[in-house]
Amino acid sequence: MVDVLADITEDAFLGGQLRLKQKRSGHRAGHDAILLAAATEAHAGDRVVDLGAGIGTAGLALARRVAGVKLSLVEIDPELAELARANAAGNAIAAEVMMLDVTADAQAFAAHELGPDSVDVVLTNPPFNVSTRHRGSPDQMRHTAHVATEETLHAWVHAARRILRSNGALTLIWRADGITEVLAALSRGFGSLAILPVHGEAGRPAIRVLVRAIKGGRAPTRLLPGLMLNEESRVPKKEVRDILEGRAVLPLAEP
């Protein structure tokens, strides 16, 4: 008999404030999700949706920081959705987990009470590796979690735009070399962009961009000073450690 639990680990995030169960193999939660949560502004009472939530890392990290949000975790994979449900319960965080394809139509979203103009905040970490430049994992779910098609970003942004209220905020993380794709996807219906480049090492190109966009926003785009993850010794910088351990937020999350 196969021991299903042997394939599950429990790992600490936010300096131990959040403990998450996840599969030992396949997609593993990491810094991207915690950075995304730390870049997302939210307030008590806000309806918050994490699109493509996986095991719930980003959404639950945000809910740990901002008490009183109404959190929904949207995930297509049943195993990950079940882990997200267990993680919410295990951390005493109220969250609704929805089995739903982010690219589904408006009717499917409405069936889960995610109708048009019904959400205050969306955060998302879409699959962003390009199949022509990235060897996909033989693990199908890991492949799905990481590898994007030409339509992925547009489809996910469209879903966020549909459910967000006017002046609602979308925060996403994407490959830095795909910034033109991000700007193109956000050109319809979003404005007031704030862009934070994320660099792995000094003197090296950015590896990620965190972007905050407002539905119907009209303010000029702001390019913020880049976040450097590591010192020259490759040790995480103190400000980054503070963010990863839940003691600080990124400028995108500040009013």
Sequence and secondary structure as in RCSB ss.txt:
>XXXX:A:sequence
MVDVLADITEDAFLGGQLRLKQKRSGHRAGHDAILLAAATEAHAGDRVVDLGAGIGTAGLALARRVAGVKLSLVE
IDPELAELARANAAGNAIAAEVMMLDVTADAQAFAAHELGPDSVDVVLTNPPFNVSTRHRGSPDQMRHTAHVATE
ETLHAWVHAARRILRSNGALTLIWRADGITEVLAALSRGFGSLAILPVHGEAGRPAIRVLVRAIKGGRAPTRLLP
GLMLNEESRVPKKEVRDILEGRAVLPLAEP
>XXXX:A:secstr
   GGGGEEEEEEGGGTEEEEEESSS    HHHHHHHHT    TT EEEEET TTTHHHHHHHHHSTT EEEEEE
S HHHHHHHHHHHHHTT  EEEEE  TT  HHHHHHTT  TT EEEEEE    EETTTS   SSHHHHHHHEE T
THHHHHHHHHHHHEEEEEEEEEEEEGGGHHHHHHHHTTTEEEEEEEEEESSTTS EEEEEEEEEET  S  EE  
 EE B TTS B HHHHHHHTTS   GGG  
